[in-house]
Amino acid sequence: MEEALKKYDEEKLRCRMLGDFVPFMYCRKMNEKLPCKLIINCWQQKLPILDFLNENFSKDELTKCFKQDDRSRIEKIHDLVAKATEEK
């Protein structure tokens, strides 16, 4: 399976979140070894991304990757601060 994942790794495009060019390898595993939630929008014009995702990730992995986070930005920041405080 790892060889199939590496098939497109050297392809690059501009990341909308980071603002610079990144390889596909980053996009396919940046989210705790799962794809970025924007991978379909970013790569659909350049690669057969839906086929790639369906062939290389389970339904549960894809659900986890693309699930909607309904928390507000303030709630997310609050949770990150609380987590950082706990770790201290």
VMD Tcl script that builds the backbone (N, CA, C; Angstrom):
set m [mol new atoms 264]
animate dup $m
set s [atomselect $m all]
$s set {name element resname resid chain x y z} {
  {N N MET 1 A 0.818 -1.196 0.000}
  {CA C MET 1 A 0.000 0.000 0.000}
  {C C MET 1 A 0.863 1.262 0.000}
  {N N GLU 2 A 1.975 1.254 0.702}
  {CA C GLU 2 A 2.821 2.440 0.794}
  {C C GLU 2 A 3.306 2.905 -0.574}
  {N N GLU 3 A 3.599 1.972 -1.462}
  {CA C GLU 3 A 4.017 2.360 -2.820}
  {C C GLU 3 A 2.902 3.096 -3.554}
  {N N ALA 4 A 1.673 2.635 -3.373}
  {CA C ALA 4 A 0.537 3.309 -4.010}
  {C C ALA 4 A 0.386 4.724 -3.467}
  {N N LEU 5 A 0.626 4.898 -2.183}
  {CA C LEU 5 A 0.525 6.226 -1.587}
  {C C LEU 5 A 1.591 7.165 -2.137}
  {N N LYS 6 A 2.757 6.650 -2.449}
  {CA C LYS 6 A 3.880 7.475 -2.904}
  {C C LYS 6 A 3.801 7.847 -4.383}
  {N N LYS 7 A 2.842 7.324 -5.093}
  {CA C LYS 7 A 2.744 7.504 -6.541}
  {C C LYS 7 A 2.792 8.971 -6.971}
  {N N TYR 8 A 2.144 9.856 -6.238}
  {CA C TYR 8 A 2.050 11.271 -6.611}
  {C C TYR 8 A 2.836 12.198 -5.682}
  {N N ASP 9 A 3.635 11.639 -4.782}
  {CA C ASP 9 A 4.258 12.426 -3.718}
  {C C ASP 9 A 5.067 13.635 -4.174}
  {N N GLU 10 A 5.705 13.582 -5.319}
  {CA C GLU 10 A 6.558 14.683 -5.756}
  {C C GLU 10 A 5.806 15.794 -6.479}
  {N N GLU 11 A 4.532 15.565 -6.810}
  {CA C GLU 11 A 3.718 16.619 -7.435}
  {C C GLU 11 A 3.558 17.757 -6.432}
  {N N LYS 12 A 3.599 18.998 -6.918}
  {CA C LYS 12 A 3.469 20.150 -6.018}
  {C C LYS 12 A 2.398 21.106 -6.524}
  {N N LEU 13 A 1.814 21.812 -5.569}
  {CA C LEU 13 A 0.932 22.935 -5.887}
  {C C LEU 13 A 0.907 23.871 -4.704}
  {N N ARG 14 A 0.323 25.032 -4.916}
  {CA C ARG 14 A 0.293 26.052 -3.874}
  {C C ARG 14 A -0.790 25.720 -2.851}
  {N N CYS 15 A -0.382 25.669 -1.595}
  {CA C CYS 15 A -1.298 25.366 -0.492}
  {C C CYS 15 A -2.049 26.631 -0.101}
  {N N ARG 16 A -3.362 26.539 -0.077}
  {CA C ARG 16 A -4.195 27.686 0.299}
  {C C ARG 16 A -4.079 28.016 1.781}
  {N N MET 17 A -3.738 27.035 2.611}
  {CA C MET 17 A -3.621 27.294 4.046}
  {C C MET 17 A -2.244 27.842 4.410}
  {N N LEU 18 A -1.188 27.313 3.767}
  {CA C LEU 18 A 0.173 27.719 4.107}
  {C C LEU 18 A 0.699 28.858 3.237}
  {N N GLY 19 A 0.137 29.006 2.034}
  {CA C GLY 19 A 0.553 30.091 1.159}
  {C C GLY 19 A 1.824 29.835 0.376}
  {N N ASP 20 A 2.296 28.605 0.339}
  {CA C ASP 20 A 3.505 28.273 -0.411}
  {C C ASP 20 A 3.289 26.936 -1.109}
  {N N PHE 21 A 4.227 26.562 -1.959}
  {CA C PHE 21 A 4.120 25.292 -2.666}
  {C C PHE 21 A 4.480 24.146 -1.743}
  {N N VAL 22 A 3.680 23.098 -1.787}
  {CA C VAL 22 A 3.912 21.905 -0.973}
  {C C VAL 22 A 3.746 20.665 -1.848}
  {N N PRO 23 A 4.459 19.588 -1.509}
  {CA C PRO 23 A 4.289 18.344 -2.257}
  {C C PRO 23 A 3.022 17.617 -1.821}
  {N N PHE 24 A 2.504 16.810 -2.702}
  {CA C PHE 24 A 1.318 16.012 -2.410}
  {C C PHE 24 A 1.517 15.165 -1.153}
  {N N MET 25 A 2.754 14.716 -0.934}
  {CA C MET 25 A 3.063 13.902 0.244}
  {C C MET 25 A 2.610 14.622 1.517}
  {N N TYR 26 A 2.836 15.920 1.603}
  {CA C TYR 26 A 2.409 16.680 2.777}
  {C C TYR 26 A 0.887 16.647 2.896}
  {N N CYS 27 A 0.199 16.882 1.792}
  {CA C CYS 27 A -1.264 16.970 1.804}
  {C C CYS 27 A -1.929 15.653 2.179}
  {N N ARG 28 A -1.322 14.552 1.813}
  {CA C ARG 28 A -1.950 13.259 2.062}
  {C C ARG 28 A -1.745 12.728 3.475}
  {N N LYS 29 A -0.878 13.390 4.281}
  {CA C LYS 29 A -0.667 12.869 5.630}
  {C C LYS 29 A -0.471 13.950 6.694}
  {N N MET 30 A -0.869 15.167 6.423}
  {CA C MET 30 A -0.637 16.259 7.366}
  {C C MET 30 A -1.590 16.268 8.558}
  {N N ASN 31 A -2.657 15.532 8.491}
  {CA C ASN 31 A -3.700 15.525 9.509}
  {C C ASN 31 A -3.630 14.222 10.310}
  {N N GLU 32 A -2.613 14.099 11.169}
  {CA C GLU 32 A -2.397 12.867 11.926}
  {C C GLU 32 A -2.338 11.648 11.001}
  {N N LYS 33 A -1.546 11.772 9.943}
  {CA C LYS 33 A -1.336 10.739 8.918}
  {C C LYS 33 A -2.563 10.511 8.039}
  {N N LEU 34 A -3.498 11.442 8.091}
  {CA C LEU 34 A -4.659 11.425 7.205}
  {C C LEU 34 A -4.578 12.647 6.297}
  {N N PRO 35 A -5.304 12.639 5.192}
  {CA C PRO 35 A -5.244 13.771 4.262}
  {C C PRO 35 A -5.802 15.068 4.853}
  {N N CYS 36 A -5.323 16.152 4.289}
  {CA C CYS 36 A -5.836 17.480 4.616}
  {C C CYS 36 A -7.309 17.541 4.213}
  {N N LYS 37 A -8.091 18.285 4.960}
  {CA C LYS 37 A -9.519 18.383 4.659}
  {C C LYS 37 A -9.782 19.114 3.339}
  {N N LEU 38 A -8.798 19.812 2.798}
  {CA C LEU 38 A -8.958 20.527 1.527}
  {C C LEU 38 A -8.370 19.775 0.330}
  {N N ILE 39 A -7.898 18.566 0.542}
  {CA C ILE 39 A -7.175 17.837 -0.500}
  {C C ILE 39 A -7.987 17.668 -1.787}
  {N N ILE 40 A -9.267 17.453 -1.677}
  {CA C ILE 40 A -10.087 17.259 -2.883}
  {C C ILE 40 A -10.155 18.558 -3.681}
  {N N ASN 41 A -10.490 19.652 -3.020}
  {CA C ASN 41 A -10.579 20.939 -3.717}
  {C C ASN 41 A -9.259 21.337 -4.348}
  {N N CYS 42 A -8.177 21.118 -3.651}
  {CA C CYS 42 A -6.869 21.545 -4.146}
  {C C CYS 42 A -6.358 20.687 -5.303}
  {N N TRP 43 A -6.547 19.383 -5.224}
  {CA C TRP 43 A -5.895 18.467 -6.159}
  {C C TRP 43 A -6.802 17.930 -7.263}
  {N N GLN 44 A -8.080 18.208 -7.257}
  {CA C GLN 44 A -8.988 17.577 -8.218}
  {C C GLN 44 A -8.664 17.927 -9.675}
  {N N GLN 45 A -8.058 19.063 -9.936}
  {CA C GLN 45 A -7.722 19.434 -11.311}
  {C C GLN 45 A -6.418 18.793 -11.784}
  {N N LYS 46 A -5.611 18.320 -10.839}
  {CA C LYS 46 A -4.275 17.818 -11.181}
  {C C LYS 46 A -4.138 16.294 -11.095}
  {N N LEU 47 A -4.900 15.667 -10.207}
  {CA C LEU 47 A -4.788 14.219 -9.978}
  {C C LEU 47 A -6.178 13.591 -9.886}
  {N N PRO 48 A -6.262 12.280 -10.104}
  {CA C PRO 48 A -7.547 11.586 -9.866}
  {C C PRO 48 A -7.720 11.369 -8.359}
  {N N ILE 49 A -7.957 12.466 -7.665}
  {CA C ILE 49 A -7.898 12.464 -6.205}
  {C C ILE 49 A -8.966 11.597 -5.548}
  {N N LEU 50 A -10.158 11.583 -6.071}
  {CA C LEU 50 A -11.206 10.745 -5.456}
  {C C LEU 50 A -10.849 9.269 -5.554}
  {N N ASP 51 A -10.357 8.849 -6.695}
  {CA C ASP 51 A -9.910 7.455 -6.847}
  {C C ASP 51 A -8.783 7.156 -5.871}
  {N N PHE 52 A -7.829 8.075 -5.785}
  {CA C PHE 52 A -6.693 7.884 -4.888}
  {C C PHE 52 A -7.162 7.710 -3.440}
  {N N LEU 53 A -8.031 8.585 -2.981}
  {CA C LEU 53 A -8.509 8.517 -1.601}
  {C C LEU 53 A -9.272 7.222 -1.333}
  {N N ASN 54 A -10.157 6.853 -2.243}
  {CA C ASN 54 A -10.948 5.632 -2.056}
  {C C ASN 54 A -10.102 4.366 -2.091}
  {N N GLU 55 A -9.037 4.376 -2.858}
  {CA C GLU 55 A -8.166 3.205 -2.964}
  {C C GLU 55 A -7.196 3.075 -1.796}
  {N N ASN 56 A -6.886 4.183 -1.120}
  {CA C ASN 56 A -5.814 4.162 -0.131}
  {C C ASN 56 A -6.236 4.445 1.307}
  {N N PHE 57 A -7.483 4.809 1.517}
  {CA C PHE 57 A -7.950 5.099 2.864}
  {C C PHE 57 A -9.299 4.428 3.093}
  {N N SER 58 A -9.506 3.990 4.317}
  {CA C SER 58 A -10.783 3.344 4.646}
  {C C SER 58 A -11.893 4.391 4.754}
  {N N LYS 59 A -13.110 3.915 4.757}
  {CA C LYS 59 A -14.261 4.811 4.900}
  {C C LYS 59 A -14.195 5.558 6.232}
  {N N ASP 60 A -13.802 4.865 7.292}
  {CA C ASP 60 A -13.680 5.498 8.609}
  {C C ASP 60 A -12.602 6.583 8.616}
  {N N GLU 61 A -11.481 6.304 7.964}
  {CA C GLU 61 A -10.407 7.302 7.885}
  {C C GLU 61 A -10.877 8.545 7.126}
  {N N LEU 62 A -11.575 8.338 6.032}
  {CA C LEU 62 A -12.058 9.471 5.244}
  {C C LEU 62 A -13.127 10.261 5.991}
  {N N THR 63 A -13.984 9.562 6.726}
  {CA C THR 63 A -14.992 10.243 7.537}
  {C C THR 63 A -14.311 11.108 8.587}
  {N N LYS 64 A -13.313 10.565 9.255}
  {CA C LYS 64 A -12.568 11.319 10.267}
  {C C LYS 64 A -11.897 12.539 9.642}
  {N N CYS 65 A -11.343 12.351 8.479}
  {CA C CYS 65 A -10.632 13.421 7.785}
  {C C CYS 65 A -11.544 14.569 7.382}
  {N N PHE 66 A -12.715 14.253 6.866}
  {CA C PHE 66 A -13.588 15.273 6.295}
  {C C PHE 66 A -14.773 15.670 7.180}
  {N N LYS 67 A -14.803 15.170 8.412}
  {CA C LYS 67 A -15.927 15.539 9.286}
  {C C LYS 67 A -15.886 17.043 9.571}
  {N N GLN 68 A -17.043 17.597 9.747}
  {CA C GLN 68 A -17.193 19.028 9.976}
  {C C GLN 68 A -16.995 19.326 11.453}
  {N N ASP 69 A -16.198 20.306 11.770}
  {CA C ASP 69 A -16.009 20.760 13.145}
  {C C ASP 69 A -16.955 21.937 13.361}
  {N N ASP 70 A -17.982 21.727 14.148}
  {CA C ASP 70 A -19.018 22.735 14.328}
  {C C ASP 70 A -18.687 23.782 15.398}
  {N N ARG 71 A -17.534 23.645 16.024}
  {CA C ARG 71 A -17.170 24.627 17.051}
  {C C ARG 71 A -16.809 25.963 16.397}
  {N N SER 72 A -17.058 27.044 17.118}
  {CA C SER 72 A -16.676 28.363 16.615}
  {C C SER 72 A -15.163 28.534 16.750}
  {N N ARG 73 A -14.649 29.552 16.114}
  {CA C ARG 73 A -13.212 29.822 16.199}
  {C C ARG 73 A -12.798 30.068 17.660}
  {N N ILE 74 A -13.604 30.796 18.413}
  {CA C ILE 74 A -13.309 31.076 19.826}
  {C C ILE 74 A -13.281 29.784 20.636}
  {N N GLU 75 A -14.221 28.886 20.378}
  {CA C GLU 75 A -14.247 27.596 21.090}
  {C C GLU 75 A -13.000 26.784 20.784}
  {N N LYS 76 A -12.572 26.791 19.532}
  {CA C LYS 76 A -11.353 26.065 19.156}
  {C C LYS 76 A -10.136 26.634 19.870}
  {N N ILE 77 A -10.031 27.969 19.900}
  {CA C ILE 77 A -8.906 28.608 20.584}
  {C C ILE 77 A -8.943 28.288 22.073}
  {N N HIS 78 A -10.126 28.354 22.659}
  {CA C HIS 78 A -10.272 28.037 24.080}
  {C C HIS 78 A -9.810 26.605 24.354}
  {N N ASP 79 A -10.208 25.667 23.522}
  {CA C ASP 79 A -9.819 24.268 23.696}
  {C C ASP 79 A -8.305 24.092 23.568}
  {N N LEU 80 A -7.689 24.802 22.633}
  {CA C LEU 80 A -6.240 24.716 22.473}
  {C C LEU 80 A -5.507 25.286 23.687}
  {N N VAL 81 A -6.000 26.388 24.212}
  {CA C VAL 81 A -5.384 26.980 25.415}
  {C C VAL 81 A -5.541 26.034 26.595}
  {N N ALA 82 A -6.711 25.458 26.765}
  {CA C ALA 82 A -6.945 24.517 27.867}
  {C C ALA 82 A -6.031 23.303 27.752}
  {N N LYS 83 A -5.873 22.806 26.547}
  {CA C LYS 83 A -5.002 21.641 26.328}
  {C C LYS 83 A -3.548 21.994 26.649}
  {N N ALA 84 A -3.093 23.163 26.216}
  {CA C ALA 84 A -1.733 23.596 26.471}
  {C C ALA 84 A -1.499 23.788 27.976}
  {N N THR 85 A -2.492 24.320 28.653}
  {CA C THR 85 A -2.391 24.529 30.099}
  {C C THR 85 A -2.300 23.192 30.830}
  {N N GLU 86 A -3.090 22.222 30.420}
  {CA C GLU 86 A -3.049 20.881 31.023}
  {C C GLU 86 A -1.689 20.230 30.852}
  {N N GLU 87 A -1.088 20.406 29.672}
  {CA C GLU 87 A 0.200 19.772 29.387}
  {C C GLU 87 A 1.327 20.368 30.202}
  {N N LYS 88 A 1.158 21.617 30.631}
  {CA C LYS 88 A 2.163 22.262 31.471}
  {C C LYS 88 A 2.108 21.649 32.830}
}
mol reanalyze $m
mol bondsrecalc $m
mol representation Tube
mol addrep $m
